[in-house]
Amino acid sequence: MDCNLLKKRNDGFTLIELMITVTIIGIVAAIAYPAYNQHVLRTHRVEGKAMLEQAVVNQERFFSSNNTYAANTTALGYAANPAISEHNYYSLVVDAPTAACPIATCYSMTITAIGSQATDAQCATMTQTSTGRKTATSPDCWQR
């Protein structure tokens, strides 16, 4: 009898090995994907914060020229009111004046997450005032 007939061929993966591999990939993906999404949202916040900080600079420049603060974003040099960030992640508005904060002496500006960034419930809005006060949906928004 030929000895080659008794040898078992082992050329590929068994179904069990393949299913174990797929299960491990699924578990890793279930852990990594939400963490990746949170990282992307935090990264996009930089665009919103930079837009708000630039608007603060524009407000102070406007005040030095006009002795009053701008009532809308078009007066600050943006194309529209509300202004939209470069990659459409945030909209910027100059908040309506109040009795405690008339537009002649102070301002408040808010960015709001829009588009794909709107899923960022933790930092959906961030506000800065002429006194330098920064508020947000969560206090951690300004630290990251």
C-alpha positions in Angstrom: 0.0 0.0 0.0 1.2 3.5 -0.9 2.1 5.6 2.2 1.0 8.8 0.4 -2.6 7.7 0.5 -2.6 7.8 4.3 -1.3 11.4 4.6 -3.9 14.0 5.2 -3.7 17.1 3.1 -3.8 20.4 5.0 -3.8 23.1 2.4 -6.1 25.8 4.0 -8.0 27.0 7.0 -10.8 25.1 8.6 -14.2 26.7 9.1 -13.6 26.9 12.8 -10.3 28.7 12.4 -11.9 31.2 10.0 -14.9 31.8 12.4 -12.5 32.4 15.3 -10.6 35.0 13.2 -13.8 36.8 12.2 -15.0 36.9 15.8 -11.7 38.4 17.0 -11.8 41.0 14.3 -15.4 41.8 15.2 -14.5 42.3 18.9 -11.5 44.5 18.1 -13.7 46.6 15.7 -16.5 46.9 18.3 -14.0 48.4 20.7 -11.9 50.5 18.3 -14.6 52.1 16.1 -16.3 54.1 18.9 -12.9 55.3 20.2 -12.0 56.4 16.7 -15.2 58.3 16.3 -14.7 60.2 19.5 -11.1 61.0 18.4 -12.5 62.4 15.1 -15.1 64.6 16.9 -12.4 65.9 19.3 -10.1 66.7 16.3 -12.9 68.6 14.5 -13.5 70.7 17.7 -10.2 72.5 17.0 -11.8 74.0 13.8 -14.7 75.4 15.8 -12.5 76.8 18.6 -10.2 78.4 16.1 -13.1 80.0 14.3 -14.5 81.3 17.6 -11.1 82.7 18.6 -10.7 84.4 15.3 -14.1 85.9 15.6 -13.1 87.3 19.0 -10.1 89.0 17.4 -12.3 90.3 14.6 -14.8 91.7 17.2 -12.0 93.6 19.0 -10.7 94.9 15.8 -14.2 96.1 14.8 -14.6 97.7 18.2 -11.4 99.6 17.9 -12.5 101.1 14.6 -16.2 101.7 15.4 -16.4 102.1 19.2 -19.1 99.4 19.2 -19.2 95.7 18.7 -20.5 94.0 15.6 -24.1 92.7 15.7 -23.6 89.9 13.2 -20.9 87.9 11.5 -21.1 89.7 8.1 -19.9 92.8 9.9 -16.9 90.8 11.1 -15.9 89.9 7.5 -17.6 86.5 7.1 -19.6 85.8 4.0 -22.8 84.9 5.7 -24.7 85.2 8.9 -24.4 82.7 10.5 -20.9 82.0 9.4 -20.0 78.4 8.5 -16.6 76.9 9.3 -14.2 75.9 6.5 -15.2 72.2 6.6 -18.8 72.7 7.6 -18.5 71.4 11.1 -19.6 74.6 13.0 -21.8 77.6 12.5 -20.9 80.9 14.3 -23.4 83.6 15.4 -23.1 86.8 17.4 -25.7 86.3 20.1 -28.5 88.8 20.4 -27.8 91.8 22.7 -29.5 91.8 26.1 -30.2 94.5 28.7 -27.2 93.2 30.6 -25.0 93.1 27.5 -25.9 95.7 24.9 -24.0 95.4 21.7 -22.3 98.8 22.2 -20.4 97.6 25.3 -20.1 93.8 25.1 -20.8 90.7 23.0 -21.4 87.0 23.2 -20.6 84.6 20.3 -21.6 81.0 20.0 -20.5 78.2 17.7 -22.8 75.2 17.2 -21.9 71.8 15.8 -23.6 71.1 12.5 -23.4 68.4 9.8 -21.4 65.3 10.8 -20.1 67.1 13.9 -23.7 67.5 15.2 -23.3 64.0 16.7 -20.8 65.5 19.2 -23.4 65.9 22.0 -20.7 66.5 24.6 -19.6 69.8 22.9 -22.6 70.8 20.8 -22.2 74.5 21.6 -19.3 76.7 22.8 -19.7 80.3 23.7 -17.2 83.1 24.4 -18.0 86.6 25.7 -16.2 90.0 25.6 -15.2 89.4 29.2 -13.3 86.3 28.2 -15.8 83.9 29.8 -15.9 80.6 27.9 -18.8 78.2 28.4 -19.8 75.0 26.6 -22.1 72.0 26.8 -19.4 70.3 28.9 -16.6 72.2 30.7 -14.1 69.7 29.2 -14.6 71.1 25.7 -12.2 74.0 26.2 -9.5 71.8 27.7 -9.1 69.4 24.7 
